[in-house]
Amino acid sequence: MCGICGWIDFDRDLRVSDAQWELAAMTATMATRGPDDEGTWIDGPVALGHRRLAIIDVQGGRQPMTLQEDGRPALVLVYTGETYNYRDLRQRLLAMGHRFDTSSDTEVVLHAHREWGHRDPRTAVSELNGMFAYALWDIAKRELLLIRDRLGIKPLYYYPTQRGILFGSEPKAILAHGLAERVMDAEGLRHTLCSVGNPDITAFRGMREVRPGHIVRVTRNGIQQMRYWQLTDSGHTDDVPTTVRRVRDLLEDTIQRQLIADVPLCTLLSGGLDSSALTALAARFSDVRVRSFAVDFVGYSDNFTPGPMCATPDGPYAQEVANLADTDHADITLSADELMDSNVRSSILHAHDLPFTMGDIDSSLYLLFRAIRQHSTVVLSGEAADELFGGYSWFHDPARIQADTFPWSSSVDIAWQSLDPDLAQKLDLPGYLDGQYRGALAEVPALTGPASADPQERRMREVCYLFLTRYLPRLLNRKDRLSMALGLEVRVPYCDHRLVEYVFGSPWAHKTFDGREKSLLRAATADLLPTSVVQRVKSMYPSIQDPTYYRMLRTRFTTLLNDRNASVAPLLSVEGSRALLNTTKNVTWVQHILTLQDFLSDYNVRLTI
């Protein structure tokens, strides 16, 4: 895993300008993503920067990497991520006459583009199985390609300019260049206030993400987006037993591919079905004893209060799995003081670069990653299992499913009430959210076959699509940003595109065949797990229940509302915002406002609403 950045200016020769200083500044912002090495490459109109976290071929694999033809560079690549099938691709390319100087997956990607992508880059990218974001400069064509993996596991941002483009793994790389403006307009604020992932918009005006499964082609003639992958209807005909076997086969193959690393590797183990299955499979196929980690809070088990999203504490279940799988397990125990530490909260904000927060859940995850990084460089995590297999309670709530909006959306009314009335009227958050919802529905692939006659199957196809394309991306961005801020690579096996394609195409009746959530995953992995874990009801990632945390949060929020010079003050209704403190149910929105204040202030953002 690494960090990449750079820019194109088709009207300048960047070799004879001060471009090296601007490129150095951009590259330096990626230092935590790549603490092991750095490199730059400037030629003509292009400048490329790279920071490396060495995972595979630690001694080789330096970047930017070039592919030579007739003794001269033909292609130049800066790459972040992992291509899990690089060994298979390498053998195919060797048989075709290609020769390699390193053992890295990066060089395989270069040769894949030369062999299969010279006419259409989508052909080359479609050969890759992995998580990746990269920039490829073709010297002869004078063409830059920005390419992102199918699910958007690895981030990649870009910022069009009059004469080219700026790009980077994170917004901070782009903001380090003088051409990028730190401006938030009404569209950026709407995007910030609504919990819907839309890569066409960021908090910063003019900045966009490369969409998952897309290529952005940059030439002197302009910028073009090309889709190389999308969710489709597979016409699933396998019965339930066959589907369960196929899910198990795909999981086993995926885990074995993702165990490849030349550095220490571990798993996140919460004691839920997703992480327990990953840990058990990793332990089965690993050549060494697997390490596993879980998060806990001071006094959490003793004072635990069940809730609708978290009925049982994780600790006992995680320990059962660790014992059965024989992992080297450790619990990382955190306190309210640690979660509210201003340095931790600042580190999280500057990891995100955007006013997105999950409050104490972000803090605990960041601190968990910080502890893990002392022992491991790579960690396997269970993101996407709930979105893919139907794990969230929202999937099984008829009112949520039938509501004509995103099933997880519930904060717009709260946001509306806490905003300045004139601003709330102008932003029209309900209208914005509805527009985003309609746009997402228009993308859903039509259901075919016998299931297409079933209204529930049609609706659940839409819901599954919404979760995979509008909910999951925010979680993947969060996991990437908080881990890479500490130089830790997170791999997400449930995002393997083969597994996603297969399970997305299966009927909802298959996904709930035993009358419960995640039926397919439970059946596919039950033999690996303790009975208690197999029978356990879905429990969300743990949130602290210590009253001290909420008191500290309340004090900080009250202080903010009393400061009329605060950056966020013009956006708020003080009376409406104070009402948020009447119940802990609004704690997420309170944390959101606090983060927005820090973002506007720390990043010196100019509001143009």
C-alpha positions as CSV (number, residue, x, y, z in Angstrom):
1,M,0.0,0.0,0.0
2,C,1.3,3.4,-0.9
3,G,0.4,7.0,-1.7
4,I,0.4,8.5,-5.1
5,C,0.1,12.1,-6.5
6,G,1.0,14.3,-9.4
7,W,-0.3,16.6,-12.1
8,I,-0.4,17.3,-15.8
9,D,0.1,20.7,-17.4
10,F,0.0,20.3,-21.2
11,D,1.2,23.9,-21.7
12,R,4.4,23.6,-19.7
13,D,7.6,21.6,-19.6
14,L,7.7,20.8,-15.9
15,R,11.4,19.9,-16.1
16,V,12.4,23.5,-16.5
17,S,10.2,25.0,-13.9
18,D,9.8,24.9,-10.1
19,A,7.7,21.8,-10.5
20,Q,10.0,19.7,-8.4
21,W,9.3,21.8,-5.4
22,E,5.5,21.6,-5.9
23,L,5.8,17.8,-6.5
24,A,7.9,17.4,-3.4
25,A,5.3,19.2,-1.3
26,M,2.5,17.0,-2.7
27,T,4.5,13.8,-2.2
28,A,5.4,14.7,1.4
29,T,1.7,14.8,2.3
30,M,1.6,11.0,1.6
31,A,4.4,10.2,4.0
32,T,2.3,8.1,6.4
33,R,0.8,6.1,3.5
34,G,4.3,5.2,2.5
35,P,6.9,5.5,5.3
36,D,9.4,3.1,3.6
37,D,10.5,5.0,0.5
38,E,9.7,7.9,-1.9
39,G,10.2,8.7,-5.5
40,T,9.4,11.3,-8.2
41,W,9.4,11.4,-12.0
42,I,9.1,14.5,-14.1
43,D,9.1,14.6,-17.9
44,G,7.5,17.2,-20.2
45,P,4.0,18.0,-19.0
46,V,3.8,15.3,-16.3
47,A,5.0,15.1,-12.7
48,L,4.4,11.9,-10.7
49,G,5.1,11.3,-7.0
50,H,5.0,8.2,-4.9
51,R,5.4,7.2,-1.2
52,R,5.9,3.5,-0.6
53,L,4.7,1.1,2.1
54,A,6.7,-2.1,1.2
55,I,4.5,-5.2,1.4
56,I,5.6,-7.4,-1.6
57,D,9.2,-7.5,-2.9
58,V,10.4,-5.3,-0.1
59,Q,13.9,-4.8,-1.7
60,G,12.6,-4.2,-5.2
61,G,9.4,-2.6,-6.5
62,R,10.5,1.1,-6.2
63,Q,8.3,3.6,-7.8
64,P,7.6,5.5,-10.0
65,M,8.3,2.5,-12.2
66,T,9.0,2.6,-15.9
67,L,8.5,0.0,-18.7
68,Q,11.4,0.4,-21.2
69,E,11.2,-0.1,-24.9
70,D,14.2,0.2,-27.1
71,G,16.2,1.5,-24.1
72,R,13.7,4.3,-23.4
73,P,10.8,4.7,-21.1
74,A,7.4,3.9,-22.7
75,L,5.1,3.7,-19.7
76,V,5.5,5.2,-16.3
77,L,3.4,4.0,-13.3
78,V,2.7,5.2,-9.7
79,Y,0.6,2.5,-8.0
80,T,-1.0,1.9,-4.6
81,G,-2.7,-1.3,-3.5
82,E,-2.4,-5.0,-4.2
83,T,-3.0,-7.1,-7.2
84,Y,-3.7,-10.5,-5.7
85,N,-3.5,-12.6,-8.9
86,Y,-0.1,-11.0,-9.9
87,R,1.7,-14.4,-9.8
88,D,-0.8,-16.0,-12.3
89,L,-0.6,-12.9,-14.5
90,R,3.2,-12.9,-14.3
91,Q,3.3,-16.5,-15.6
92,R,1.0,-15.7,-18.5
93,L,3.1,-12.7,-19.4
94,L,6.3,-14.6,-19.2
95,A,4.9,-17.2,-21.6
96,M,4.1,-14.3,-24.0
97,G,7.7,-13.1,-23.9
98,H,7.7,-10.4,-21.3
99,R,10.7,-10.1,-19.0
100,F,10.7,-8.8,-15.4
101,D,13.3,-7.0,-13.3
102,T,11.5,-7.3,-9.9
103,S,9.1,-9.7,-8.1
104,S,6.6,-6.9,-7.4
105,D,2.9,-6.8,-8.5
106,T,3.5,-3.2,-9.7
107,E,5.7,-4.4,-12.6
108,V,3.1,-7.0,-13.5
109,V,0.5,-4.2,-13.8
110,L,2.8,-2.3,-16.1
111,H,3.3,-5.3,-18.4
112,A,-0.4,-6.1,-18.3
113,H,-1.1,-2.7,-19.8
114,R,1.5,-3.1,-22.5
115,E,0.2,-6.5,-23.5
116,W,-3.6,-6.1,-23.1
117,G,-4.2,-2.4,-22.8
118,H,-2.5,-0.8,-25.8
119,R,-5.9,-0.5,-27.7
120,D,-8.3,-0.3,-24.7
121,P,-7.0,0.1,-21.1
122,R,-10.2,-1.5,-19.8
123,T,-9.0,-4.9,-21.2
124,A,-5.9,-4.7,-19.0
125,V,-7.6,-3.5,-15.9
126,S,-10.2,-6.3,-16.2
127,E,-7.4,-8.8,-15.8
128,L,-6.5,-7.5,-12.3
129,N,-7.9,-9.0,-9.1
130,G,-7.3,-6.7,-6.2
131,M,-7.6,-3.4,-4.5
132,F,-5.7,-0.6,-6.4
133,A,-5.6,3.0,-7.5
134,Y,-2.9,4.1,-10.0
135,A,-1.8,6.6,-12.5
136,L,-0.3,5.5,-15.8
137,W,1.5,7.9,-18.2
138,D,1.9,6.8,-21.8
139,I,4.8,8.8,-23.2
140,A,4.0,8.2,-26.9
141,K,0.3,8.9,-26.6
142,R,0.9,11.8,-24.1
143,E,-2.0,10.3,-22.1
144,L,-2.6,9.9,-18.4
145,L,-4.9,7.2,-17.0
146,L,-6.3,7.3,-13.5
147,I,-7.6,3.9,-12.5
148,R,-9.5,2.8,-9.4
149,D,-10.5,-0.7,-8.3
150,R,-14.0,-2.1,-8.8
151,L,-15.4,-1.4,-5.3
152,G,-13.5,1.7,-4.5
153,I,-11.3,0.1,-1.8
154,K,-8.4,2.4,-2.5
155,P,-9.1,6.2,-2.9
156,L,-8.1,8.4,-5.8
157,Y,-9.0,12.1,-6.1
158,Y,-8.6,14.5,-9.0
159,Y,-9.0,18.2,-9.6
160,P,-9.3,19.5,-13.2
161,T,-7.4,22.6,-14.1
162,Q,-7.4,24.8,-17.2
163,R,-4.4,23.0,-18.6
164,G,-4.6,19.6,-17.2
165,I,-5.3,17.9,-13.8
166,L,-4.1,17.4,-10.3
167,F,-4.5,14.0,-8.6
168,G,-3.7,12.2,-5.3
169,S,-4.6,9.3,-3.1
170,E,-6.0,11.9,-0.6
171,P,-7.3,15.4,-0.9
172,K,-4.3,16.7,1.1
173,A,-1.9,15.9,-1.8
174,I,-4.0,18.0,-4.2
175,L,-4.4,20.8,-1.7
176,A,-0.6,21.1,-1.4
177,H,-0.6,22.4,-4.9
178,G,-1.1,26.1,-5.5
179,L,-3.8,25.6,-8.1
180,A,-6.2,23.9,-5.7
181,E,-8.7,26.1,-3.9
182,R,-10.0,25.4,-0.5
183,V,-13.6,26.3,-1.1
184,M,-16.9,24.6,0.0
185,D,-20.0,25.6,-1.9
186,A,-23.6,24.6,-1.4
187,E,-23.2,21.3,-3.2
188,G,-20.2,20.4,-1.1
189,L,-22.1,21.2,2.1
190,R,-25.1,19.1,1.0
191,H,-22.8,16.2,0.3
192,T,-21.2,16.7,3.8
193,L,-24.5,16.7,5.6
194,C,-26.1,13.7,3.9
195,S,-24.8,10.2,4.6
196,V,-24.6,9.1,1.0
197,G,-21.4,8.2,-0.8
198,N,-21.3,10.0,-4.2
199,P,-17.8,10.1,-5.8
200,D,-18.9,12.9,-8.2
201,I,-18.8,15.3,-5.3
202,T,-16.5,16.1,-2.4
203,A,-16.5,18.8,0.3
204,F,-14.1,20.8,-1.8
205,R,-15.4,22.6,-4.9
206,G,-13.9,21.2,-8.1
207,M,-12.5,18.1,-6.5
208,R,-13.8,14.7,-7.4
209,E,-13.1,11.0,-6.9
210,V,-12.4,8.6,-9.6
211,R,-15.5,6.4,-9.5
212,P,-15.1,2.8,-8.5
213,G,-14.7,0.6,-11.5
214,H,-13.8,3.5,-13.7
215,I,-10.8,5.0,-15.6
216,V,-10.3,8.7,-16.1
217,R,-8.4,9.4,-19.3
218,V,-6.6,12.8,-19.5
219,T,-5.3,14.2,-22.8
220,R,-4.8,17.6,-24.2
221,N,-8.3,17.3,-25.6
222,G,-9.9,17.0,-22.2
223,I,-11.0,14.5,-19.5
224,Q,-13.0,11.3,-20.3
225,Q,-14.5,8.8,-17.9
226,M,-14.7,5.2,-18.9
227,R,-16.4,2.4,-17.0
228,Y,-14.6,-1.0,-17.0
229,W,-16.8,-2.8,-14.4
230,Q,-20.3,-2.7,-13.0
231,L,-22.7,-4.8,-11.0
232,T,-24.9,-6.8,-13.4
233,D,-27.7,-9.3,-13.2
234,S,-26.1,-12.8,-13.5
235,G,-29.3,-14.7,-14.0
236,H,-28.4,-16.8,-11.0
237,T,-29.7,-20.4,-11.4
238,D,-27.8,-22.3,-8.6
239,D,-29.8,-23.8,-5.9
240,V,-29.1,-22.9,-2.2
241,P,-26.7,-25.8,-1.5
242,T,-24.7,-25.1,-4.7
243,T,-24.6,-21.4,-3.8
244,V,-23.3,-22.1,-0.3
245,R,-20.6,-24.3,-1.7
246,R,-19.6,-21.7,-4.3
247,V,-19.4,-19.0,-1.6
248,R,-17.1,-21.2,0.5
249,D,-14.9,-21.9,-2.5
250,L,-14.6,-18.2,-3.4
251,L,-13.8,-17.3,0.2
252,E,-11.1,-19.9,0.5
253,D,-9.5,-18.8,-2.7
254,T,-9.7,-15.1,-1.8
255,I,-8.2,-15.6,1.7
256,Q,-5.3,-17.6,0.3
257,R,-4.6,-14.9,-2.2
258,Q,-4.8,-12.2,0.4
259,L,-2.5,-13.9,2.8
260,I,0.5,-13.2,0.5
261,A,2.8,-10.7,2.1
262,D,6.5,-10.3,2.9
263,V,5.6,-8.6,6.2
264,P,3.7,-9.5,9.3
265,L,-0.1,-10.0,8.9
266,C,-3.0,-10.2,11.3
267,T,-6.8,-10.1,11.4
268,L,-9.5,-7.9,13.1
269,L,-11.6,-10.2,15.2
270,S,-14.8,-8.8,16.8
271,G,-16.5,-12.2,17.5
272,G,-19.2,-11.4,14.8
273,L,-19.8,-13.8,11.9
274,D,-17.8,-11.8,9.3
275,S,-14.5,-11.3,11.2
276,S,-14.7,-14.8,12.8
277,A,-15.1,-16.5,9.4
278,L,-12.1,-14.5,8.0
279,T,-10.0,-15.3,11.0
280,A,-10.8,-19.0,11.0
281,L,-10.0,-19.3,7.3
282,A,-6.8,-17.3,7.6
283,A,-5.7,-19.6,10.5
284,R,-6.5,-22.6,8.3
285,F,-4.4,-21.5,5.4
286,S,-1.6,-19.5,6.9
287,D,1.9,-21.0,7.2
288,V,2.4,-19.2,10.5
289,R,0.2,-18.7,13.6
290,V,-2.2,-15.8,12.9
291,R,-2.4,-12.8,15.2
292,S,-5.8,-11.4,15.9
293,F,-6.9,-8.1,17.6
294,A,-10.1,-6.8,19.0
295,V,-11.2,-3.4,20.6
296,D,-12.6,-3.1,24.1
297,F,-13.4,-0.3,26.5
298,V,-12.7,0.2,30.2
299,G,-15.5,-1.3,32.1
300,Y,-17.4,-2.2,28.9
301,S,-18.3,-5.8,29.7
302,D,-19.2,-5.1,33.4
303,N,-21.5,-2.2,32.6
304,F,-22.8,-3.3,29.2
305,T,-26.3,-2.2,28.3
306,P,-28.0,-4.1,25.4
307,G,-29.4,-2.0,22.6
308,P,-31.2,-2.7,19.3
309,M,-28.0,-2.5,17.3
310,C,-25.7,-4.3,19.8
311,A,-27.3,-7.0,21.9
312,T,-24.2,-8.6,23.4
313,P,-20.6,-7.5,24.0
314,D,-18.0,-8.8,21.6
315,G,-15.3,-10.0,24.0
316,P,-16.5,-13.5,25.0
317,Y,-17.2,-14.4,21.3
318,A,-13.9,-13.1,20.0
319,Q,-12.1,-15.2,22.7
320,E,-14.0,-18.3,21.7
321,V,-13.0,-17.9,18.1
322,A,-9.4,-17.2,19.0
323,N,-9.3,-20.4,21.1
324,L,-10.8,-22.5,18.4
325,A,-8.7,-21.1,15.6
326,D,-5.6,-21.0,17.9
327,T,-4.7,-17.4,17.1
328,D,-2.4,-15.2,19.0
329,H,-5.1,-12.9,20.3
330,A,-5.0,-9.5,22.0
331,D,-7.7,-7.1,23.2
332,I,-6.9,-3.4,22.9
333,T,-8.7,-1.7,25.8
334,L,-9.5,2.1,25.5
335,S,-10.8,4.7,27.9
336,A,-13.0,7.8,27.4
337,D,-10.1,10.1,27.9
338,E,-8.2,8.4,25.0
339,L,-11.2,8.7,22.7
340,M,-11.7,12.4,23.5
341,D,-8.0,13.2,23.3
342,S,-7.6,16.3,21.1
343,N,-4.5,15.0,19.4
344,V,-6.3,11.8,18.4
345,R,-9.3,13.7,17.0
346,S,-7.0,16.0,15.1
347,S,-5.1,13.0,13.6
348,I,-8.4,11.5,12.5
349,L,-9.6,14.7,10.9
350,H,-6.3,15.1,9.0
351,A,-6.5,11.4,8.0
352,H,-9.9,12.0,6.4
353,D,-9.2,15.5,5.0
354,L,-13.0,15.7,4.9
355,P,-15.7,16.5,7.5
356,F,-16.7,12.9,7.8
357,T,-16.9,11.3,11.2
358,M,-18.3,8.4,13.1
359,G,-17.3,9.9,16.4
360,D,-16.0,7.6,19.1
361,I,-16.1,4.7,16.6
362,D,-13.5,6.5,14.5
363,S,-11.4,7.2,17.5
364,S,-11.5,3.7,18.7
365,L,-10.6,2.3,15.3
366,Y,-7.7,4.7,14.9
367,L,-6.3,3.8,18.4
368,L,-6.8,0.1,17.6
369,F,-4.8,0.5,14.4
370,R,-2.1,2.4,16.2
371,A,-1.7,-0.5,18.6
372,I,-1.8,-3.1,15.8
373,R,0.9,-1.3,13.8
374,Q,3.4,-2.1,16.5
375,H,3.1,-5.8,15.6
376,S,1.8,-6.0,12.0
377,T,1.9,-4.2,8.7
378,V,-1.1,-5.9,7.0
379,V,-4.5,-6.7,8.5
380,L,-7.6,-8.5,7.2
381,S,-10.9,-6.9,7.9
382,G,-14.6,-7.8,7.3
383,E,-15.9,-4.8,5.4
384,A,-18.6,-5.5,2.8
385,A,-20.0,-8.7,4.3
386,D,-23.1,-6.9,5.7
387,E,-23.7,-5.0,2.5
388,L,-23.2,-8.2,0.4
389,F,-25.0,-10.8,2.5
390,G,-27.7,-8.6,4.0
391,G,-26.5,-8.3,7.5
392,Y,-27.7,-5.0,8.7
393,S,-31.0,-4.8,10.6
394,W,-32.2,-2.3,7.9
395,F,-32.4,-5.1,5.4
396,H,-35.0,-6.9,7.6
397,D,-37.1,-3.9,8.7
398,P,-40.2,-3.7,6.4
399,A,-40.7,0.0,7.1
400,R,-37.1,0.8,6.1
401,I,-37.2,-1.3,3.0
402,Q,-40.5,0.1,1.8
403,A,-39.5,3.7,2.5
404,D,-38.9,5.5,-0.7
405,T,-35.4,6.6,0.2
406,F,-32.1,5.1,1.3
407,P,-32.8,2.5,4.1
408,W,-30.1,3.8,6.4
409,S,-31.1,7.5,6.0
410,S,-32.5,9.0,9.2
411,S,-30.5,12.1,10.0
412,V,-31.8,14.7,7.5
413,D,-34.6,15.9,9.8
414,I,-32.1,16.3,12.6
415,A,-29.7,18.2,10.3
416,W,-32.5,20.4,9.0
417,Q,-33.5,21.4,12.6
418,S,-30.0,22.3,13.6
419,L,-29.2,24.5,10.6
420,D,-29.9,28.2,10.2
421,P,-33.5,28.3,8.8
422,D,-32.5,30.4,5.8
423,L,-29.6,28.1,5.0
424,A,-31.8,25.0,5.5
425,Q,-34.3,26.4,3.0
426,K,-31.6,27.0,0.5
427,L,-29.9,23.7,0.8
428,D,-33.2,21.7,0.6
429,L,-31.5,18.6,2.1
430,P,-34.7,16.4,1.6
431,G,-34.8,17.3,-2.1
432,Y,-31.1,16.7,-2.5
433,L,-31.3,13.3,-0.8
434,D,-34.2,12.4,-3.0
435,G,-32.3,13.4,-6.1
436,Q,-29.4,11.2,-5.0
437,Y,-31.7,8.3,-4.3
438,R,-33.4,8.6,-7.7
439,G,-30.1,8.7,-9.5
440,A,-28.9,5.6,-7.7
441,L,-32.0,3.7,-8.5
442,A,-31.6,4.5,-12.2
443,E,-28.3,2.6,-12.1
444,V,-29.7,-0.7,-10.7
445,P,-29.4,-3.6,-13.2
446,A,-32.8,-5.1,-14.1
447,L,-33.7,-8.4,-12.5
448,T,-34.2,-11.2,-15.0
449,G,-35.6,-14.7,-14.8
450,P,-38.3,-16.0,-12.6
451,A,-37.4,-13.7,-9.7
452,S,-38.2,-10.7,-11.7
453,A,-41.9,-11.3,-11.2
454,D,-41.5,-11.1,-7.4
455,P,-41.9,-7.5,-6.1
456,Q,-39.8,-8.3,-3.0
457,E,-37.0,-9.7,-5.1
458,R,-37.0,-6.6,-7.2
459,R,-37.0,-4.2,-4.2
460,M,-34.2,-6.2,-2.5
461,R,-32.1,-6.1,-5.6
462,E,-32.4,-2.3,-5.4
463,V,-31.6,-2.2,-1.7
464,C,-28.5,-4.4,-2.1
465,Y,-27.3,-2.2,-4.9
466,L,-27.8,1.0,-2.8
467,F,-25.8,-0.5,0.1
468,L,-22.9,-1.7,-2.2
469,T,-22.6,1.6,-4.1
470,R,-23.7,4.4,-1.8
471,Y,-23.1,3.1,1.8
472,L,-20.1,0.8,1.5
473,P,-17.8,3.4,-0.2
474,R,-17.9,5.7,2.9
475,L,-16.9,2.8,5.1
476,L,-14.1,1.7,2.8
477,N,-12.7,5.3,2.6
478,R,-12.8,5.5,6.4
479,K,-11.0,2.2,6.9
480,D,-8.4,3.1,4.3
481,R,-7.8,6.6,5.7
482,L,-7.5,5.7,9.4
483,S,-5.2,2.7,8.7
484,M,-3.0,4.4,6.2
485,A,-2.5,7.4,8.6
486,L,-0.5,4.9,10.6
487,G,1.2,3.0,7.7
488,L,-1.1,0.0,8.1
489,E,-2.5,-1.9,5.1
490,V,-6.1,-3.2,5.5
491,R,-7.3,-5.9,3.1
492,V,-11.0,-6.6,2.7
493,P,-11.6,-10.1,1.3
494,Y,-15.4,-9.7,1.1
495,C,-14.7,-7.1,-1.6
496,D,-13.2,-9.6,-4.0
497,H,-15.1,-8.8,-7.1
498,R,-15.8,-12.4,-8.0
499,L,-17.6,-13.0,-4.7
500,V,-19.4,-9.7,-5.0
501,E,-20.7,-10.5,-8.5
502,Y,-21.8,-14.0,-7.5
503,V,-23.6,-13.0,-4.2
504,F,-25.1,-9.9,-5.6
505,G,-26.7,-12.0,-8.4
506,S,-28.2,-14.5,-6.0
507,P,-31.9,-14.2,-5.1
508,W,-32.8,-12.5,-1.8
509,A,-34.6,-15.8,-0.9
510,H,-31.2,-17.5,-1.0
511,K,-29.6,-14.8,1.2
512,T,-32.3,-15.4,3.9
513,F,-33.1,-19.1,3.3
514,D,-32.8,-20.0,7.1
515,G,-35.0,-17.0,8.1
516,R,-32.0,-15.0,9.4
517,E,-29.5,-12.4,8.2
518,K,-26.4,-13.5,6.2
519,S,-27.8,-17.0,5.7
520,L,-25.3,-17.8,2.9
521,L,-22.2,-16.7,4.8
522,R,-23.4,-18.5,8.0
523,A,-24.0,-21.8,6.1
524,A,-20.7,-21.5,4.2
525,T,-18.5,-21.1,7.3
526,A,-20.5,-22.7,10.2
527,D,-18.1,-25.7,10.4
528,L,-15.2,-23.4,11.2
529,L,-16.9,-21.5,14.1
530,P,-18.1,-22.0,17.7
531,T,-21.9,-22.6,17.8
532,S,-22.3,-19.4,19.9
533,V,-20.9,-17.3,17.0
534,V,-23.0,-19.1,14.4
535,Q,-26.1,-18.4,16.4
536,R,-25.2,-14.8,17.4
537,V,-27.4,-12.0,16.2
538,K,-25.7,-9.3,14.1
539,S,-24.0,-6.7,16.4
540,M,-22.7,-3.4,15.2
541,Y,-19.1,-2.2,15.8
542,P,-18.9,-1.4,19.5
543,S,-19.4,2.1,20.7
544,I,-18.3,3.3,24.1
545,Q,-21.1,3.4,26.8
546,D,-19.1,5.3,29.4
547,P,-21.2,8.4,30.6
548,T,-17.9,10.3,31.0
549,Y,-17.5,10.4,27.2
550,Y,-21.0,11.9,26.7
551,R,-20.4,14.5,29.4
552,M,-17.1,15.5,27.7
553,L,-18.8,15.7,24.3
554,R,-21.7,17.8,25.7
555,T,-19.3,20.3,27.3
556,R,-17.3,20.7,24.1
557,F,-20.5,21.2,22.0
558,T,-21.9,23.7,24.4
559,T,-18.7,25.7,24.3
560,L,-18.9,25.7,20.5
561,L,-22.5,27.0,20.4
562,N,-21.5,29.8,22.7
563,D,-18.7,30.9,20.4
564,R,-20.3,33.1,17.7
565,N,-16.9,33.5,16.0
566,A,-16.7,29.8,15.4
567,S,-16.3,28.9,11.7
568,V,-19.4,26.8,11.7
569,A,-21.5,29.4,13.6
570,P,-23.1,31.0,10.4
571,L,-24.5,27.6,9.4
572,L,-26.3,26.8,12.7
573,S,-29.4,27.6,14.5
574,V,-28.2,27.8,18.1
575,E,-31.6,26.9,19.5
576,G,-32.1,24.0,17.2
577,S,-28.5,22.8,17.9
578,R,-28.9,23.0,21.6
579,A,-32.0,20.7,21.3
580,L,-29.6,18.0,20.1
581,L,-28.3,17.6,23.6
582,N,-31.7,16.6,24.9
583,T,-31.0,12.9,24.0
584,T,-28.0,10.7,23.4
585,K,-29.7,9.5,20.2
586,N,-28.4,12.7,18.5
587,V,-24.8,12.1,19.6
588,T,-23.8,11.2,16.0
589,W,-25.0,14.6,14.7
590,V,-23.3,16.4,17.6
591,Q,-20.0,14.8,16.7
592,H,-20.6,15.7,13.0
593,I,-21.0,19.4,13.8
594,L,-17.9,19.4,15.9
595,T,-16.0,17.8,13.1
596,L,-17.3,20.2,10.6
597,Q,-16.1,23.1,12.8
598,D,-12.6,21.6,13.1
599,F,-12.5,21.0,9.3
600,L,-13.5,24.5,8.4
601,S,-11.0,26.0,10.9
602,D,-8.0,23.6,10.4
603,Y,-8.2,23.5,6.6
604,N,-9.0,27.3,6.3
605,V,-12.0,26.5,4.1
606,R,-13.8,29.4,2.5
607,L,-17.6,29.0,2.4
608,T,-19.4,30.2,-0.7
609,I,-23.0,29.2,0.1
